[in-house]
Amino acid sequence: MVPIEISGVTLTYDTPSGKVPGVKDISVAIKPSEFVCIVGPSGCGKSTLLNMIAGFLTPAEGEIRIDGKKVDGHGLDRGMVFQDFAQLFPWRTALGNVCFGLEMKGVPKDEREKIAREQLRLVKLEKFCSSYPHHMSGGMQQRVAIARALAYNPSVLLMDEPFAALDALTRDDMQRLLADVWRETRKTVIYVTHNVSEAVYLADRVLVMSPHPGTVKIDLPVTLPRPRDPLSIEFIEHQKILLDHLGHAAGGGAQTQHA
């Protein structure tokens, strides 16, 4: 696993009234195998920061380094999981979707199918290798997306509100699954969410962002032992602390339910 260094990163948008900073002067160091959640109000730059780490956007100032190497475009050292179910190829089976990144790396067919089946086992979908996305629920599709992102063995897993469109019970299941997958793979994970309980359930650290321009206001450690009980007094206290910081950053309004 690798460290991530974000140093003085600023991104500016061109608007009719001139240049407007989207995120400004963000500096964060993320340790190998850490699970870091990014929370904050809409428009604070959470997804913008994630897309810069992914290499989809280029900072106007500052730089991002992964394992000492400057991020310059997207690379196979980073896996990405989005919110949209449409991220899967509808003409490919679950196995075919998970094989995709391995194909891009030139892995031979037998080897990539073996790896893909193992990743589908990891997300508890080994019996659905031949199923197409339209035959699967939203939660199952997101599990395939996670398996696909892990299959080519990236150093870093980037996740942009991957469970936001799921119903509450499915979201609970997916959070537990992701926590299990992280414990087994020990990937470095950067996870964007609006949901306070989700952040407390998953993260080693929570970065709270405030808008206009987007910047990291506080870096909050989550010291709860794993696996975590969302109904425990300690868990609820962590939520309260995080909500208080979010209130200061956003002027109030954040999701609190476990989802």
WONOR-V823911 format. One record per residue. N is the residue number from 1. RES is the residue in one small letter. SS is DSSP state (hx for helix, st for strand, lp for the rest). PHI is phi as a letter, one per 20 degrees, with the letter a starting at -180 (* if undefined). OMEGA is omega in whole degrees, 0 to 359 (none if undefined). Layout:
BEGIN
n res ss phi omega
N RES SS PHI OMEGA
N RES SS PHI OMEGA
END
This chain:
BEGIN
n res ss phi omega
1 m lp * 190
2 v lp c 174
3 p lp e 176
4 i st c 179
5 e st c 177
6 i st d 189
7 s st c 173
8 g st l 187
9 v st e 176
10 t st c 174
11 l st c 183
12 t st d 177
13 y st d 173
14 d st e 178
15 t st c 179
16 p lp g 181
17 s lp e 178
18 g st p 181
19 k st e 180
20 v st c 179
21 p st f 176
22 g st e 170
23 v st c 187
24 k st c 169
25 d st l 178
26 i st e 176
27 s st c 182
28 v st b 172
29 a st d 181
30 i st d 184
31 k lp f 175
32 p lp g 176
33 s lp m 176
34 e lp f 172
35 f st d 184
36 v st d 174
37 c st d 175
38 i st d 179
39 v st c 179
40 g st q 182
41 p lp f 176
42 s lp g 178
43 g lp n 182
44 c lp e 176
45 g lp n 180
46 k hx g 182
47 s hx f 176
48 t hx f 179
49 l hx f 180
50 l hx f 181
51 n hx f 173
52 m hx f 177
53 i hx f 179
54 a hx f 182
55 g lp n 179
56 f lp f 177
57 l lp c 181
58 t lp d 179
59 p lp f 173
60 a lp f 177
61 e st b 178
62 g st m 181
63 e st b 176
64 i st c 178
65 r st c 175
66 i st d 184
67 d lp l 177
68 g lp n 182
69 k st d 181
70 k st f 177
71 v lp f 180
72 d lp c 185
73 g lp n 182
74 h lp f 179
75 g lp b 182
76 l lp f 173
77 d lp e 179
78 r st c 173
79 g st d 186
80 m st c 174
81 v st c 183
82 f lp d 177
83 q lp f 189
84 d lp f 177
85 f hx f 184
86 a hx f 179
87 q hx f 176
88 l lp e 175
89 f lp e 186
90 p lp f 181
91 w lp e 179
92 r lp d 173
93 t st f 175
94 a hx g 179
95 l hx f 180
96 g hx f 177
97 n hx f 183
98 v hx f 179
99 c hx f 193
100 f hx g 181
101 g hx f 178
102 l hx f 175
103 e hx f 180
104 m hx f 178
105 k lp e 179
106 g lp m 179
107 v lp f 180
108 p lp g 188
109 k hx g 183
110 d hx f 182
111 e hx f 182
112 r hx f 177
113 e hx f 176
114 k hx f 179
115 i hx f 182
116 a hx f 179
117 r hx f 178
118 e hx f 178
119 q hx f 176
120 l hx f 174
121 r hx f 182
122 l hx f 180
123 v lp e 173
124 k lp m 177
125 l lp c 184
126 e hx f 180
127 k hx e 184
128 f hx d 182
129 c lp g 185
130 s lp e 182
131 s lp e 176
132 y st e 183
133 p hx g 183
134 h hx f 175
135 h hx e 185
136 m lp d 175
137 s lp f 178
138 g hx g 179
139 g hx f 178
140 m hx f 178
141 q hx f 179
142 q hx f 176
143 r hx f 176
144 v hx f 180
145 a hx f 177
146 i hx f 179
147 a hx f 179
148 r hx f 180
149 a hx f 182
150 l hx e 192
151 a hx f 182
152 y lp e 171
153 n lp l 176
154 p lp f 177
155 s lp f 187
156 v st c 176
157 l st d 181
158 l st d 187
159 m st c 184
160 d st d 181
161 e lp l 188
162 p lp f 184
163 f lp d 187
164 a lp f 184
165 a lp e 182
166 l lp e 174
167 d lp f 190
168 a hx g 182
169 l hx f 178
170 t hx f 180
171 r hx f 176
172 d hx g 180
173 d hx f 182
174 m hx f 177
175 q hx f 178
176 r hx f 179
177 l hx f 181
178 l hx f 177
179 a hx f 178
180 d hx f 180
181 v hx f 180
182 w hx f 179
183 r hx f 182
184 e hx f 186
185 t hx e 182
186 r lp l 174
187 k lp f 167
188 t st f 184
189 v st c 171
190 i st c 195
191 y st c 177
192 v st e 178
193 t lp b 170
194 h lp e 192
195 n st e 184
196 v hx f 181
197 s hx f 178
198 e hx f 179
199 a hx f 181
200 v hx f 181
201 y hx f 190
202 l hx e 199
203 a lp e 162
204 d lp e 180
205 r st b 176
206 v st c 174
207 l st e 179
208 v st e 181
209 m st d 173
210 s st d 187
211 p lp e 167
212 h lp l 349
213 p lp e 181
214 g st f 178
215 t st b 178
216 v st e 181
217 k st e 181
218 i st b 178
219 d st d 191
220 l st d 176
221 p st f 174
222 v lp d 190
223 t lp e 182
224 l lp f 176
225 p lp f 178
226 r lp d 355
227 p lp f 188
228 r lp e 180
229 d lp d 182
230 p lp f 181
231 l lp e 182
232 s lp f 179
233 i hx f 182
234 e hx f 179
235 f hx f 180
236 i hx f 177
237 e hx f 177
238 h hx f 177
239 q hx g 182
240 k hx f 179
241 i hx f 180
242 l hx f 178
243 l hx f 178
244 d hx f 178
245 h hx f 178
246 l hx f 178
247 g hx f 178
248 h hx f 183
249 a hx f 190
250 a hx d 185
251 g lp m 176
252 g lp o 173
253 g lp n 175
254 a lp b 181
255 q st f 184
256 t lp d 186
257 q lp f 173
258 h lp f 185
259 a lp b none
END
